[in-house]
Amino acid sequence: MAPRGNVEGDATRPPVTKAAHQKELKWYARMEELLRAMGFERKTAEYNMMFFMLREFRKRLGITFFDMGCSARVKRVDRELAYARLSFFGDCCVPPVPGGPQSCIPDLLCGMADVLRAKDSARRFSMAELLRVVYPDSFPVLVRFVLGVGFETSHGETLYGGAVQIDIGLDAVRDLPEGYDGADLERRARVEISRVPIETGQMPLRELATPGLHLRPERDPDLRCVCPALDALLAHYAGRA
């Protein structure tokens, strides 16, 4: 993905001071498994950047954050270019609303911004550059937060899917203000809230990376979603729309 001048030192080797801590070693092994599964080689700029981001998430969520649901994969844009996507699943993966469920989104966005300011002052890792110029040194990353719920059909079956999806590109948080509280999240991320399962797998990268709020408040007559958090989000964002 970035074949020229991307060789760096190994930022992911467990520190000697943590060699005796099995939980630490397990976390490092899990993160290496995630990143290697995405096709990244150790001692490269893109591998290190992804690791720095995961390490920041760990600091803010705890060492076992991947137990709340974390997956990583690469999606191809064309023959030569691909983008990496980190997906987090859990009850805290919802947009922040006053009086609503606790949200990890603002804190994690601030963490992403801190990593970019500290590790990418040259603005090398940019999705905008990928969309503007077909250039292999671009490094697009999309971070997705998903609230998954069950939907009961009229036939008594239960379907599972995302009721809330938040897609965030690095460019959206690069210049995040200090003390960000998530109040204008829809200006920095693609926020989708729906009473029926959400399917955005076929959407192009440019659309997924474009900030905006997309509400589907109507109920499907054949599906019933019992989720107070979803109802609160729909009421809150529908009132602002």
C-alpha positions as CSV (number, residue, x, y, z in Angstrom):
1,M,0.0,0.0,0.0
2,A,3.0,2.3,0.6
3,P,6.0,0.7,-1.0
4,R,8.3,3.7,-1.1
5,G,10.2,5.0,1.9
6,N,7.9,3.3,4.4
7,V,10.5,1.3,6.4
8,E,10.6,2.2,10.1
9,G,11.8,0.7,13.4
10,D,9.7,-1.9,15.2
11,A,7.3,0.0,17.4
12,T,5.3,-3.0,18.4
13,R,7.8,-5.2,20.3
14,P,6.6,-5.6,23.9
15,P,8.8,-3.6,26.4
16,V,11.2,-5.7,28.5
17,T,9.4,-4.4,31.6
18,K,6.2,-6.1,30.5
19,A,7.7,-9.4,29.4
20,A,6.4,-11.1,32.6
21,H,2.9,-9.9,32.3
22,Q,0.7,-12.5,30.5
23,K,-2.1,-10.0,29.8
24,E,0.3,-7.6,28.2
25,L,1.8,-10.3,26.0
26,K,-1.7,-11.5,25.1
27,W,-2.7,-8.0,24.0
28,Y,0.5,-7.5,21.9
29,A,-0.1,-10.8,20.2
30,R,-3.7,-10.0,19.5
31,M,-2.9,-6.7,18.0
32,E,-0.2,-8.2,15.8
33,E,-2.7,-10.8,14.7
34,L,-5.2,-8.0,13.7
35,L,-2.6,-6.0,11.8
36,R,-1.0,-8.9,10.0
37,A,-4.4,-10.1,9.0
38,M,-4.8,-6.8,7.2
39,G,-1.7,-7.4,5.2
40,F,0.7,-5.0,6.9
41,E,4.3,-6.0,7.5
42,R,6.1,-5.2,10.7
43,K,8.6,-2.3,10.7
44,T,6.7,-0.3,8.2
45,A,5.1,3.1,8.6
46,E,1.5,1.9,8.1
47,Y,1.9,-1.0,10.5
48,N,3.3,1.3,13.2
49,M,0.6,3.9,12.7
50,M,-2.2,1.4,13.1
51,F,-0.5,0.0,16.2
52,F,-0.2,3.5,17.7
53,M,-3.9,4.0,17.1
54,L,-4.8,0.7,18.7
55,R,-2.6,1.4,21.6
56,E,-4.3,4.7,22.2
57,F,-7.7,3.0,22.0
58,R,-6.4,0.5,24.6
59,K,-5.3,3.4,26.9
60,R,-8.8,4.9,26.8
61,L,-10.9,1.7,26.8
62,G,-8.7,-0.7,28.8
63,I,-6.4,-3.6,27.9
64,T,-9.3,-5.9,27.0
65,F,-11.0,-3.5,24.6
66,F,-11.1,-6.1,21.8
67,D,-13.4,-8.2,24.0
68,M,-16.1,-5.6,23.3
69,G,-15.8,-6.5,19.7
70,C,-13.0,-5.4,17.3
71,S,-12.3,-6.5,13.8
72,A,-9.9,-5.3,11.2
73,R,-9.9,-5.8,7.5
74,V,-8.8,-4.4,4.2
75,K,-11.2,-3.4,1.4
76,R,-9.9,-3.0,-2.1
77,V,-10.7,0.2,-4.0
78,D,-9.2,-1.0,-7.2
79,R,-6.4,-3.3,-8.4
80,E,-3.7,-1.2,-6.8
81,L,-5.3,0.6,-3.8
82,A,-7.0,-0.6,-0.7
83,Y,-8.1,1.0,2.6
84,A,-8.0,-0.4,6.1
85,R,-11.0,-0.5,8.3
86,L,-11.2,-1.0,12.1
87,S,-14.6,-1.9,13.4
88,F,-15.7,-1.7,17.0
89,F,-18.9,-3.3,18.3
90,G,-20.6,-2.6,21.6
91,D,-23.2,-0.7,23.6
92,C,-20.8,2.3,24.0
93,C,-20.5,2.7,20.2
94,V,-23.3,5.2,19.9
95,P,-23.4,9.0,19.2
96,P,-23.4,11.0,22.4
97,V,-26.7,12.6,23.4
98,P,-27.6,14.5,26.6
99,G,-29.0,12.0,29.1
100,G,-28.4,9.1,26.8
101,P,-26.2,6.0,27.2
102,Q,-22.5,6.6,27.8
103,S,-20.6,7.0,24.6
104,C,-16.9,6.2,24.0
105,I,-16.9,8.1,20.7
106,P,-15.7,11.6,21.7
107,D,-12.8,10.2,23.8
108,L,-11.6,7.9,21.1
109,L,-11.8,10.6,18.5
110,C,-9.6,12.8,20.7
111,G,-7.2,9.8,20.9
112,M,-7.1,9.5,17.2
113,A,-6.3,13.2,16.9
114,D,-3.5,13.0,19.5
115,V,-1.9,10.1,17.6
116,L,-2.1,12.0,14.3
117,R,-0.6,15.1,15.8
118,A,2.2,13.2,17.4
119,K,3.0,10.7,14.6
120,D,1.9,12.3,11.4
121,S,2.9,15.9,11.3
122,A,3.6,15.6,7.6
123,R,0.0,14.6,7.0
124,R,1.1,11.5,5.2
125,F,-1.8,9.3,6.3
126,S,-4.7,11.0,4.5
127,M,-7.8,9.7,2.9
128,A,-8.3,12.9,1.0
129,E,-5.0,12.3,-0.9
130,L,-6.2,8.9,-1.9
131,L,-9.5,10.3,-3.3
132,R,-7.8,13.1,-5.0
133,V,-4.8,11.3,-6.6
134,V,-4.3,7.6,-7.3
135,Y,-1.0,7.5,-5.5
136,P,0.3,4.4,-3.6
137,D,1.8,6.4,-0.7
138,S,-1.7,7.4,0.5
139,F,-2.8,5.5,3.6
140,P,-6.6,5.6,4.1
141,V,-8.1,4.3,7.3
142,L,-11.8,4.1,8.1
143,V,-12.8,3.5,11.8
144,R,-16.4,2.2,12.2
145,F,-18.4,2.1,15.5
146,V,-21.4,-0.1,15.5
147,L,-24.3,-0.6,17.9
148,G,-25.7,-4.1,17.1
149,V,-29.2,-5.1,18.1
150,G,-31.7,-7.9,17.4
151,F,-34.8,-7.3,15.3
152,E,-37.8,-9.6,15.7
153,T,-39.8,-10.4,12.6
154,S,-43.5,-11.0,12.4
155,H,-42.8,-14.7,12.0
156,G,-41.0,-14.9,15.3
157,E,-37.5,-15.0,13.9
158,T,-34.7,-12.8,15.2
159,L,-32.4,-10.9,12.9
160,Y,-29.2,-9.2,14.1
161,G,-27.6,-6.2,12.5
162,G,-26.3,-2.7,13.0
163,A,-28.8,-0.2,14.2
164,V,-26.2,2.6,14.5
165,Q,-23.1,2.9,12.4
166,I,-20.5,5.7,12.6
167,D,-17.8,5.8,9.9
168,I,-14.9,8.1,10.6
169,G,-11.9,8.9,8.4
170,L,-8.6,10.2,9.8
171,D,-9.0,13.5,8.0
172,A,-12.2,14.1,9.9
173,V,-10.4,14.1,13.3
174,R,-7.0,15.5,12.3
175,D,-7.8,19.0,13.5
176,L,-10.2,18.1,16.3
177,P,-10.4,20.9,18.9
178,E,-9.3,20.2,22.5
179,G,-11.9,18.9,24.8
180,Y,-14.2,17.7,22.0
181,D,-17.5,16.5,23.3
182,G,-19.1,15.0,20.2
183,A,-21.7,17.7,19.9
184,D,-21.2,18.1,16.1
185,L,-20.3,14.5,15.3
186,E,-22.4,14.5,12.1
187,R,-20.1,17.2,10.7
188,R,-17.0,14.9,11.3
189,A,-18.4,11.5,10.6
190,R,-21.0,9.6,8.6
191,V,-23.7,8.8,11.2
192,E,-26.4,6.3,10.3
193,I,-29.3,5.5,12.7
194,S,-32.1,3.1,11.7
195,R,-34.9,1.0,13.1
196,V,-34.0,-1.7,10.7
197,P,-30.7,-3.5,10.0
198,I,-28.2,-1.2,8.2
199,E,-26.3,-2.4,5.1
200,T,-23.7,-0.1,3.7
201,G,-21.3,-2.7,2.4
202,Q,-21.6,-1.6,-1.2
203,M,-21.1,2.1,-0.6
204,P,-17.9,3.6,-2.1
205,L,-15.1,4.9,0.1
206,R,-15.8,8.5,-0.8
207,E,-19.4,8.3,0.4
208,L,-18.4,6.4,3.6
209,A,-15.8,9.1,4.3
210,T,-18.2,12.0,3.7
211,P,-19.6,13.4,7.0
212,G,-23.4,13.6,7.4
213,L,-26.4,12.4,9.4
214,H,-28.7,9.7,7.9
215,L,-31.8,8.8,9.8
216,R,-34.3,6.1,9.0
217,P,-36.9,6.6,11.7
218,E,-39.8,4.7,10.1
219,R,-40.6,1.3,11.3
220,D,-40.6,-1.7,9.0
221,P,-44.0,-3.4,9.4
222,D,-42.3,-6.8,9.5
223,L,-39.6,-5.9,12.0
224,R,-39.7,-4.9,15.6
225,C,-36.7,-3.5,17.4
226,V,-36.8,-3.2,21.2
227,C,-33.9,-1.0,21.9
228,P,-34.4,2.0,24.3
229,A,-31.0,3.4,23.3
230,L,-32.0,3.5,19.6
231,D,-35.3,5.1,20.4
232,A,-33.5,7.9,22.4
233,L,-31.0,8.4,19.6
234,L,-33.7,8.7,16.9
235,A,-35.8,11.1,19.0
236,H,-32.7,13.3,19.7
237,Y,-31.3,13.5,16.2
238,A,-34.8,13.7,14.5
239,G,-35.5,16.7,16.6
240,R,-32.3,18.3,15.4
241,A,-32.8,17.5,11.7
